Amino acid sequence: MRTLAESYAVLTRLPLRPRIQPLLAKRLILEVSEYVTTVPLTAGDYRSVVALMAELGLPGGGIYDALIAQTALQSQSDVLLTLNPNDFTRLGEPIASLVQVPRL
């Protein structure tokens, strides 16, 4: 579920001209969300992600990428699509092997 909020934040801040407006971002997210399964994370998942970030010495907002990575692992996803592969590959091999950059 958190990833839906992250998607809204990213879509509405992409450096595009014209910008994606909030109502369009909402529509895109709602349409896509009909085709995906939401995967809730447990308190233990959050603790694991915090521990991983600390062990890797990674500060700040990267924790949100790590939560997305944890969700991909929990759901046994085959692929994690991202325009920022380095944000995920630095989290270790289990997630790095899932990372792919979509063709635009």
Order of alpha helices (4+ residues) and beta strands (2+ residues): alpha-alpha-alpha-alpha-beta-alpha-alpha-beta
